[in-house]
Amino acid sequence: MRANRAFDLIVSRGGLEPAFLADRRRLDRIEVVSIDDGEVVLYWDLPAKQASKLLRLLREDHVSLEANEFIATWGGLDLEALF
């Protein structure tokens, strides 16, 4: 099953402005939630600019990968290596 059929991506912004105009202290939250049971599978609380970049990458894989591949790829993510 594709990841976009098994999981929802939920983004909560810490402000109204776009990421490139956001204050450095603003934190955005990204959650990957299982559609079957509503449980949060993956969770990140990041500065707005990093969250924007991560969300772009997540959306690409969310559409193209199978559910188990998606979790394997993003489950053990090292954010320092990514940014």
Gaussian input, Z-matrix of N, CA and C with variables (Angstrom, degrees):
# hf/3-21g

backbone

0 1
 N
 C     1     B1
 C     2     B2     1     A1
 N     3     B3     2     A2     1     D1
 C     4     B4     3     A3     2     D2
 C     5     B5     4     A4     3     D3
 N     6     B6     5     A5     4     D4
 C     7     B7     6     A6     5     D5
 C     8     B8     7     A7     6     D6
 N     9     B9     8     A8     7     D7
 C    10    B10     9     A9     8     D8
 C    11    B11    10    A10     9     D9
 N    12    B12    11    A11    10    D10
 C    13    B13    12    A12    11    D11
 C    14    B14    13    A13    12    D12
 N    15    B15    14    A14    13    D13
 C    16    B16    15    A15    14    D14
 C    17    B17    16    A16    15    D15
 N    18    B18    17    A17    16    D16
 C    19    B19    18    A18    17    D17
 C    20    B20    19    A19    18    D18
 N    21    B21    20    A20    19    D19
 C    22    B22    21    A21    20    D20
 C    23    B23    22    A22    21    D21
 N    24    B24    23    A23    22    D22
 C    25    B25    24    A24    23    D23
 C    26    B26    25    A25    24    D24
 N    27    B27    26    A26    25    D25
 C    28    B28    27    A27    26    D26
 C    29    B29    28    A28    27    D27
 N    30    B30    29    A29    28    D28
 C    31    B31    30    A30    29    D29
 C    32    B32    31    A31    30    D30
 N    33    B33    32    A32    31    D31
 C    34    B34    33    A33    32    D32
 C    35    B35    34    A34    33    D33
 N    36    B36    35    A35    34    D34
 C    37    B37    36    A36    35    D35
 C    38    B38    37    A37    36    D36
 N    39    B39    38    A38    37    D37
 C    40    B40    39    A39    38    D38
 C    41    B41    40    A40    39    D39
 N    42    B42    41    A41    40    D40
 C    43    B43    42    A42    41    D41
 C    44    B44    43    A43    42    D42
 N    45    B45    44    A44    43    D43
 C    46    B46    45    A45    44    D44
 C    47    B47    46    A46    45    D45
 N    48    B48    47    A47    46    D46
 C    49    B49    48    A48    47    D47
 C    50    B50    49    A49    48    D48
 N    51    B51    50    A50    49    D49
 C    52    B52    51    A51    50    D50
 C    53    B53    52    A52    51    D51
 N    54    B54    53    A53    52    D52
 C    55    B55    54    A54    53    D53
 C    56    B56    55    A55    54    D54
 N    57    B57    56    A56    55    D55
 C    58    B58    57    A57    56    D56
 C    59    B59    58    A58    57    D57
 N    60    B60    59    A59    58    D58
 C    61    B61    60    A60    59    D59
 C    62    B62    61    A61    60    D60
 N    63    B63    62    A62    61    D61
 C    64    B64    63    A63    62    D62
 C    65    B65    64    A64    63    D63
 N    66    B66    65    A65    64    D64
 C    67    B67    66    A66    65    D65
 C    68    B68    67    A67    66    D66
 N    69    B69    68    A68    67    D67
 C    70    B70    69    A69    68    D68
 C    71    B71    70    A70    69    D69
 N    72    B72    71    A71    70    D70
 C    73    B73    72    A72    71    D71
 C    74    B74    73    A73    72    D72
 N    75    B75    74    A74    73    D73
 C    76    B76    75    A75    74    D74
 C    77    B77    76    A76    75    D75
 N    78    B78    77    A77    76    D76
 C    79    B79    78    A78    77    D77
 C    80    B80    79    A79    78    D78
 N    81    B81    80    A80    79    D79
 C    82    B82    81    A81    80    D80
 C    83    B83    82    A82    81    D81
 N    84    B84    83    A83    82    D82
 C    85    B85    84    A84    83    D83
 C    86    B86    85    A85    84    D84
 N    87    B87    86    A86    85    D85
 C    88    B88    87    A87    86    D86
 C    89    B89    88    A88    87    D87
 N    90    B90    89    A89    88    D88
 C    91    B91    90    A90    89    D89
 C    92    B92    91    A91    90    D90
 N    93    B93    92    A92    91    D91
 C    94    B94    93    A93    92    D92
 C    95    B95    94    A94    93    D93
 N    96    B96    95    A95    94    D94
 C    97    B97    96    A96    95    D95
 C    98    B98    97    A97    96    D96
 N    99    B99    98    A98    97    D97
 C   100   B100    99    A99    98    D98
 C   101   B101   100   A100    99    D99
 N   102   B102   101   A101   100   D100
 C   103   B103   102   A102   101   D101
 C   104   B104   103   A103   102   D102
 N   105   B105   104   A104   103   D103
 C   106   B106   105   A105   104   D104
 C   107   B107   106   A106   105   D105
 N   108   B108   107   A107   106   D106
 C   109   B109   108   A108   107   D107
 C   110   B110   109   A109   108   D108
 N   111   B111   110   A110   109   D109
 C   112   B112   111   A111   110   D110
 C   113   B113   112   A112   111   D111
 N   114   B114   113   A113   112   D112
 C   115   B115   114   A114   113   D113
 C   116   B116   115   A115   114   D114
 N   117   B117   116   A116   115   D115
 C   118   B118   117   A117   116   D116
 C   119   B119   118   A118   117   D117
 N   120   B120   119   A119   118   D118
 C   121   B121   120   A120   119   D119
 C   122   B122   121   A121   120   D120
 N   123   B123   122   A122   121   D121
 C   124   B124   123   A123   122   D122
 C   125   B125   124   A124   123   D123
 N   126   B126   125   A125   124   D124
 C   127   B127   126   A126   125   D125
 C   128   B128   127   A127   126   D126
 N   129   B129   128   A128   127   D127
 C   130   B130   129   A129   128   D128
 C   131   B131   130   A130   129   D129
 N   132   B132   131   A131   130   D130
 C   133   B133   132   A132   131   D131
 C   134   B134   133   A133   132   D132
 N   135   B135   134   A134   133   D133
 C   136   B136   135   A135   134   D134
 C   137   B137   136   A136   135   D135
 N   138   B138   137   A137   136   D136
 C   139   B139   138   A138   137   D137
 C   140   B140   139   A139   138   D138
 N   141   B141   140   A140   139   D139
 C   142   B142   141   A141   140   D140
 C   143   B143   142   A142   141   D141
 N   144   B144   143   A143   142   D142
 C   145   B145   144   A144   143   D143
 C   146   B146   145   A145   144   D144
 N   147   B147   146   A146   145   D145
 C   148   B148   147   A147   146   D146
 C   149   B149   148   A148   147   D147
 N   150   B150   149   A149   148   D148
 C   151   B151   150   A150   149   D149
 C   152   B152   151   A151   150   D150
 N   153   B153   152   A152   151   D151
 C   154   B154   153   A153   152   D152
 C   155   B155   154   A154   153   D153
 N   156   B156   155   A155   154   D154
 C   157   B157   156   A156   155   D155
 C   158   B158   157   A157   156   D156
 N   159   B159   158   A158   157   D157
 C   160   B160   159   A159   158   D158
 C   161   B161   160   A160   159   D159
 N   162   B162   161   A161   160   D160
 C   163   B163   162   A162   161   D161
 C   164   B164   163   A163   162   D162
 N   165   B165   164   A164   163   D163
 C   166   B166   165   A165   164   D164
 C   167   B167   166   A166   165   D165
 N   168   B168   167   A167   166   D166
 C   169   B169   168   A168   167   D167
 C   170   B170   169   A169   168   D168
 N   171   B171   170   A170   169   D169
 C   172   B172   171   A171   170   D170
 C   173   B173   172   A172   171   D171
 N   174   B174   173   A173   172   D172
 C   175   B175   174   A174   173   D173
 C   176   B176   175   A175   174   D174
 N   177   B177   176   A176   175   D175
 C   178   B178   177   A177   176   D176
 C   179   B179   178   A178   177   D177
 N   180   B180   179   A179   178   D178
 C   181   B181   180   A180   179   D179
 C   182   B182   181   A181   180   D180
 N   183   B183   182   A182   181   D181
 C   184   B184   183   A183   182   D182
 C   185   B185   184   A184   183   D183
 N   186   B186   185   A185   184   D184
 C   187   B187   186   A186   185   D185
 C   188   B188   187   A187   186   D186
 N   189   B189   188   A188   187   D187
 C   190   B190   189   A189   188   D188
 C   191   B191   190   A190   189   D189
 N   192   B192   191   A191   190   D190
 C   193   B193   192   A192   191   D191
 C   194   B194   193   A193   192   D192
 N   195   B195   194   A194   193   D193
 C   196   B196   195   A195   194   D194
 C   197   B197   196   A196   195   D195
 N   198   B198   197   A197   196   D196
 C   199   B199   198   A198   197   D197
 C   200   B200   199   A199   198   D198
 N   201   B201   200   A200   199   D199
 C   202   B202   201   A201   200   D200
 C   203   B203   202   A202   201   D201
 N   204   B204   203   A203   202   D202
 C   205   B205   204   A204   203   D203
 C   206   B206   205   A205   204   D204
 N   207   B207   206   A206   205   D205
 C   208   B208   207   A207   206   D206
 C   209   B209   208   A208   207   D207
 N   210   B210   209   A209   208   D208
 C   211   B211   210   A210   209   D209
 C   212   B212   211   A211   210   D210
 N   213   B213   212   A212   211   D211
 C   214   B214   213   A213   212   D212
 C   215   B215   214   A214   213   D213
 N   216   B216   215   A215   214   D214
 C   217   B217   216   A216   215   D215
 C   218   B218   217   A217   216   D216
 N   219   B219   218   A218   217   D217
 C   220   B220   219   A219   218   D218
 C   221   B221   220   A220   219   D219
 N   222   B222   221   A221   220   D220
 C   223   B223   222   A222   221   D221
 C   224   B224   223   A223   222   D222
 N   225   B225   224   A224   223   D223
 C   226   B226   225   A225   224   D224
 C   227   B227   226   A226   225   D225
 N   228   B228   227   A227   226   D226
 C   229   B229   228   A228   227   D227
 C   230   B230   229   A229   228   D228
 N   231   B231   230   A230   229   D229
 C   232   B232   231   A231   230   D230
 C   233   B233   232   A232   231   D231
 N   234   B234   233   A233   232   D232
 C   235   B235   234   A234   233   D233
 C   236   B236   235   A235   234   D234
 N   237   B237   236   A236   235   D235
 C   238   B238   237   A237   236   D236
 C   239   B239   238   A238   237   D237
 N   240   B240   239   A239   238   D238
 C   241   B241   240   A240   239   D239
 C   242   B242   241   A241   240   D240
 N   243   B243   242   A242   241   D241
 C   244   B244   243   A243   242   D242
 C   245   B245   244   A244   243   D243
 N   246   B246   245   A245   244   D244
 C   247   B247   246   A246   245   D245
 C   248   B248   247   A247   246   D246

   B1=1.4384
   B2=1.5360
   B3=1.3094
   B4=1.4603
   B5=1.5239
   B6=1.3234
   B7=1.4652
   B8=1.5227
   B9=1.3367
   B10=1.4668
   B11=1.5254
   B12=1.3268
   B13=1.4649
   B14=1.5325
   B15=1.3310
   B16=1.4629
   B17=1.5277
   B18=1.3447
   B19=1.4649
   B20=1.5230
   B21=1.3277
   B22=1.4649
   B23=1.5148
   B24=1.3200
   B25=1.4625
   B26=1.5223
   B27=1.3197
   B28=1.4611
   B29=1.5219
   B30=1.3219
   B31=1.4604
   B32=1.5175
   B33=1.3187
   B34=1.4640
   B35=1.5191
   B36=1.3072
   B37=1.4561
   B38=1.5230
   B39=1.3255
   B40=1.4545
   B41=1.5129
   B42=1.3216
   B43=1.4581
   B44=1.5151
   B45=1.3155
   B46=1.4645
   B47=1.5251
   B48=1.3279
   B49=1.4589
   B50=1.5294
   B51=1.3397
   B52=1.4674
   B53=1.5297
   B54=1.3235
   B55=1.4632
   B56=1.5245
   B57=1.3301
   B58=1.4627
   B59=1.5297
   B60=1.3274
   B61=1.4633
   B62=1.5276
   B63=1.2993
   B64=1.4670
   B65=1.5238
   B66=1.3132
   B67=1.4545
   B68=1.5290
   B69=1.3235
   B70=1.4648
   B71=1.5242
   B72=1.3046
   B73=1.4660
   B74=1.5247
   B75=1.3151
   B76=1.4714
   B77=1.5226
   B78=1.3099
   B79=1.4598
   B80=1.5225
   B81=1.3241
   B82=1.4574
   B83=1.5240
   B84=1.3140
   B85=1.4608
   B86=1.5253
   B87=1.3314
   B88=1.4661
   B89=1.5248
   B90=1.3277
   B91=1.4605
   B92=1.5271
   B93=1.3115
   B94=1.4650
   B95=1.5214
   B96=1.3346
   B97=1.4628
   B98=1.5243
   B99=1.3142
   B100=1.4619
   B101=1.5254
   B102=1.3177
   B103=1.4591
   B104=1.5282
   B105=1.3279
   B106=1.4669
   B107=1.5220
   B108=1.3340
   B109=1.4645
   B110=1.5279
   B111=1.3169
   B112=1.4586
   B113=1.5161
   B114=1.3194
   B115=1.4593
   B116=1.5232
   B117=1.3263
   B118=1.4599
   B119=1.5247
   B120=1.3294
   B121=1.4559
   B122=1.5245
   B123=1.3276
   B124=1.4642
   B125=1.5191
   B126=1.3340
   B127=1.4618
   B128=1.5265
   B129=1.3361
   B130=1.4624
   B131=1.5213
   B132=1.3190
   B133=1.4589
   B134=1.5249
   B135=1.3358
   B136=1.4643
   B137=1.5193
   B138=1.3511
   B139=1.4674
   B140=1.5315
   B141=1.3190
   B142=1.4693
   B143=1.5269
   B144=1.3109
   B145=1.4699
   B146=1.5224
   B147=1.3262
   B148=1.4630
   B149=1.5251
   B150=1.3159
   B151=1.4689
   B152=1.5188
   B153=1.3191
   B154=1.4613
   B155=1.5284
   B156=1.3237
   B157=1.4683
   B158=1.5289
   B159=1.3297
   B160=1.4611
   B161=1.5230
   B162=1.3093
   B163=1.4589
   B164=1.5250
   B165=1.3170
   B166=1.4635
   B167=1.5317
   B168=1.3347
   B169=1.4617
   B170=1.5317
   B171=1.3230
   B172=1.4626
   B173=1.5216
   B174=1.3214
   B175=1.4705
   B176=1.5229
   B177=1.3296
   B178=1.4669
   B179=1.5233
   B180=1.3411
   B181=1.4615
   B182=1.5260
   B183=1.3014
   B184=1.4657
   B185=1.5271
   B186=1.3141
   B187=1.4641
   B188=1.5274
   B189=1.3230
   B190=1.4604
   B191=1.5301
   B192=1.3298
   B193=1.4631
   B194=1.5245
   B195=1.3252
   B196=1.4594
   B197=1.5320
   B198=1.3191
   B199=1.4670
   B200=1.5286
   B201=1.3291
   B202=1.4664
   B203=1.5269
   B204=1.3277
   B205=1.4640
   B206=1.5265
   B207=1.3218
   B208=1.4610
   B209=1.5308
   B210=1.3256
   B211=1.4653
   B212=1.5236
   B213=1.3187
   B214=1.4605
   B215=1.5252
   B216=1.3228
   B217=1.4641
   B218=1.5167
   B219=1.3168
   B220=1.4615
   B221=1.5222
   B222=1.3123
   B223=1.4605
   B224=1.5113
   B225=1.2917
   B226=1.4612
   B227=1.5074
   B228=1.3098
   B229=1.4604
   B230=1.5208
   B231=1.3200
   B232=1.4628
   B233=1.5241
   B234=1.3186
   B235=1.4644
   B236=1.5195
   B237=1.3288
   B238=1.4610
   B239=1.5202
   B240=1.3226
   B241=1.4609
   B242=1.5289
   B243=1.3273
   B244=1.4623
   B245=1.5222
   B246=1.3217
   B247=1.4603
   B248=1.4950
   A1=108.81
   A2=115.95
   A3=121.83
   A4=111.02
   A5=115.08
   A6=120.71
   A7=111.63
   A8=117.21
   A9=118.58
   A10=112.41
   A11=117.80
   A12=121.43
   A13=111.22
   A14=116.75
   A15=121.23
   A16=113.20
   A17=116.97
   A18=120.52
   A19=111.45
   A20=114.96
   A21=122.41
   A22=108.42
   A23=116.97
   A24=122.31
   A25=107.41
   A26=116.30
   A27=121.38
   A28=107.95
   A29=115.89
   A30=121.69
   A31=108.46
   A32=116.26
   A33=122.15
   A34=107.88
   A35=115.72
   A36=120.93
   A37=110.26
   A38=115.09
   A39=120.89
   A40=112.71
   A41=118.09
   A42=122.57
   A43=110.28
   A44=115.53
   A45=120.33
   A46=113.99
   A47=117.39
   A48=120.12
   A49=111.23
   A50=116.80
   A51=120.02
   A52=110.66
   A53=116.10
   A54=121.64
   A55=112.76
   A56=117.96
   A57=119.04
   A58=112.35
   A59=118.26
   A60=122.25
   A61=112.55
   A62=117.51
   A63=121.76
   A64=111.85
   A65=114.48
   A66=122.44
   A67=108.88
   A68=117.04
   A69=121.01
   A70=112.51
   A71=117.10
   A72=121.32
   A73=112.98
   A74=117.47
   A75=120.32
   A76=110.49
   A77=115.66
   A78=121.56
   A79=109.61
   A80=115.34
   A81=122.38
   A82=107.95
   A83=115.97
   A84=121.38
   A85=109.09
   A86=115.56
   A87=122.03
   A88=107.36
   A89=115.57
   A90=121.40
   A91=109.36
   A92=115.45
   A93=121.91
   A94=105.13
   A95=115.97
   A96=122.06
   A97=109.55
   A98=115.97
   A99=121.69
   A100=109.68
   A101=117.01
   A102=121.53
   A103=110.70
   A104=117.33
   A105=121.24
   A106=113.34
   A107=116.41
   A108=118.76
   A109=114.48
   A110=117.81
   A111=120.93
   A112=114.73
   A113=117.87
   A114=121.88
   A115=110.90
   A116=115.98
   A117=121.41
   A118=107.94
   A119=116.06
   A120=121.59
   A121=110.21
   A122=116.87
   A123=122.64
   A124=108.67
   A125=116.30
   A126=120.69
   A127=109.41
   A128=116.12
   A129=121.72
   A130=109.40
   A131=116.45
   A132=124.09
   A133=105.26
   A134=117.03
   A135=121.59
   A136=111.81
   A137=116.01
   A138=118.76
   A139=109.70
   A140=116.27
   A141=122.26
   A142=113.46
   A143=118.03
   A144=119.70
   A145=111.52
   A146=117.19
   A147=120.24
   A148=110.83
   A149=116.69
   A150=120.46
   A151=110.77
   A152=116.95
   A153=121.06
   A154=111.18
   A155=116.52
   A156=120.66
   A157=111.13
   A158=115.94
   A159=119.94
   A160=110.89
   A161=117.31
   A162=121.31
   A163=111.68
   A164=116.86
   A165=120.83
   A166=110.20
   A167=116.69
   A168=120.79
   A169=111.65
   A170=116.07
   A171=120.11
   A172=111.62
   A173=116.65
   A174=120.19
   A175=111.77
   A176=117.00
   A177=119.97
   A178=110.62
   A179=116.22
   A180=120.18
   A181=111.93
   A182=117.54
   A183=122.54
   A184=110.84
   A185=116.46
   A186=121.70
   A187=111.83
   A188=117.53
   A189=119.86
   A190=115.34
   A191=118.87
   A192=120.73
   A193=112.03
   A194=114.25
   A195=120.95
   A196=108.11
   A197=116.79
   A198=121.62
   A199=112.30
   A200=117.47
   A201=119.46
   A202=111.69
   A203=118.30
   A204=121.66
   A205=110.66
   A206=116.03
   A207=121.48
   A208=110.63
   A209=116.82
   A210=120.92
   A211=110.47
   A212=117.78
   A213=120.59
   A214=111.14
   A215=116.77
   A216=121.35
   A217=111.84
   A218=117.07
   A219=121.20
   A220=114.03
   A221=118.72
   A222=121.48
   A223=114.13
   A224=117.98
   A225=121.73
   A226=112.43
   A227=116.58
   A228=122.43
   A229=112.12
   A230=116.10
   A231=122.73
   A232=107.16
   A233=116.97
   A234=121.26
   A235=112.74
   A236=117.40
   A237=119.62
   A238=111.07
   A239=117.36
   A240=120.64
   A241=111.14
   A242=116.54
   A243=121.26
   A244=112.13
   A245=116.55
   A246=120.64
   A247=108.81
   D1=137.73
   D2=178.85
   D3=-65.91
   D4=150.01
   D5=-179.11
   D6=-61.87
   D7=-34.85
   D8=-178.43
   D9=-72.09
   D10=-13.00
   D11=174.95
   D12=-93.13
   D13=-20.91
   D14=-177.10
   D15=-99.28
   D16=-25.69
   D17=-174.01
   D18=-133.75
   D19=148.21
   D20=171.19
   D21=-105.13
   D22=143.07
   D23=171.10
   D24=-99.29
   D25=123.68
   D26=178.92
   D27=-119.12
   D28=126.44
   D29=-179.47
   D30=-118.78
   D31=129.97
   D32=176.13
   D33=-121.72
   D34=115.92
   D35=-179.60
   D36=-85.15
   D37=147.52
   D38=177.55
   D39=-85.65
   D40=0.74
   D41=179.67
   D42=-165.29
   D43=176.51
   D44=-176.61
   D45=-88.62
   D46=-26.78
   D47=-175.00
   D48=-72.83
   D49=155.84
   D50=177.19
   D51=-65.75
   D52=161.43
   D53=-174.03
   D54=-58.48
   D55=-37.84
   D56=-176.38
   D57=-71.18
   D58=-16.09
   D59=176.06
   D60=-104.35
   D61=-2.40
   D62=-172.29
   D63=-71.69
   D64=149.68
   D65=173.82
   D66=-64.23
   D67=146.42
   D68=-178.32
   D69=-61.48
   D70=-25.79
   D71=-177.15
   D72=-84.33
   D73=-9.47
   D74=-178.91
   D75=-70.38
   D76=133.09
   D77=177.51
   D78=-113.39
   D79=135.66
   D80=175.07
   D81=-112.28
   D82=147.27
   D83=-177.65
   D84=-112.56
   D85=131.96
   D86=175.56
   D87=-119.94
   D88=127.85
   D89=179.04
   D90=-125.41
   D91=139.35
   D92=169.90
   D93=-108.77
   D94=116.37
   D95=-172.93
   D96=-115.99
   D97=133.59
   D98=176.92
   D99=-69.28
   D100=130.13
   D101=179.25
   D102=-70.72
   D103=-35.02
   D104=-177.36
   D105=-61.28
   D106=-49.62
   D107=-173.71
   D108=-119.61
   D109=-2.72
   D110=177.36
   D111=75.87
   D112=10.20
   D113=-179.42
   D114=-83.47
   D115=145.33
   D116=175.76
   D117=-75.82
   D118=123.93
   D119=-178.52
   D120=-96.38
   D121=-43.43
   D122=178.44
   D123=-133.33
   D124=147.73
   D125=-175.31
   D126=-148.19
   D127=133.44
   D128=174.82
   D129=-134.93
   D130=139.13
   D131=174.17
   D132=-121.57
   D133=103.20
   D134=-168.98
   D135=-129.43
   D136=158.02
   D137=169.17
   D138=-58.47
   D139=151.41
   D140=-170.92
   D141=-54.81
   D142=-44.14
   D143=-177.00
   D144=-67.18
   D145=-41.19
   D146=177.68
   D147=-67.67
   D148=-39.17
   D149=178.74
   D150=-62.27
   D151=-38.91
   D152=179.01
   D153=-62.92
   D154=-43.51
   D155=178.64
   D156=-66.48
   D157=-44.41
   D158=179.70
   D159=-63.07
   D160=-41.48
   D161=-179.71
   D162=-61.90
   D163=-39.39
   D164=177.95
   D165=-60.98
   D166=-44.71
   D167=179.45
   D168=-67.74
   D169=-41.38
   D170=178.81
   D171=-61.46
   D172=-42.80
   D173=-178.77
   D174=-63.03
   D175=-37.53
   D176=177.75
   D177=-62.18
   D178=-48.09
   D179=-178.84
   D180=-73.08
   D181=-29.99
   D182=179.79
   D183=-59.54
   D184=-34.73
   D185=-179.17
   D186=-86.31
   D187=-33.36
   D188=-169.19
   D189=-97.91
   D190=-23.25
   D191=-174.57
   D192=-99.18
   D193=158.12
   D194=170.23
   D195=-73.41
   D196=159.86
   D197=-175.05
   D198=-58.56
   D199=-46.14
   D200=-178.78
   D201=-68.60
   D202=-34.09
   D203=176.53
   D204=-67.38
   D205=-38.88
   D206=179.62
   D207=-61.45
   D208=-47.35
   D209=179.79
   D210=-67.16
   D211=-39.33
   D212=178.45
   D213=-63.73
   D214=-38.30
   D215=-179.09
   D216=-71.29
   D217=-46.89
   D218=-172.06
   D219=-97.86
   D220=-11.79
   D221=-177.24
   D222=-66.10
   D223=-41.51
   D224=-178.69
   D225=-105.24
   D226=36.54
   D227=-173.74
   D228=-67.00
   D229=131.37
   D230=172.69
   D231=-100.21
   D232=102.76
   D233=-175.20
   D234=-63.86
   D235=-31.07
   D236=179.50
   D237=-64.77
   D238=-35.67
   D239=178.01
   D240=-72.76
   D241=-29.81
   D242=-178.45
   D243=-74.82
   D244=-38.83
   D245=-177.75
   D246=-107.65

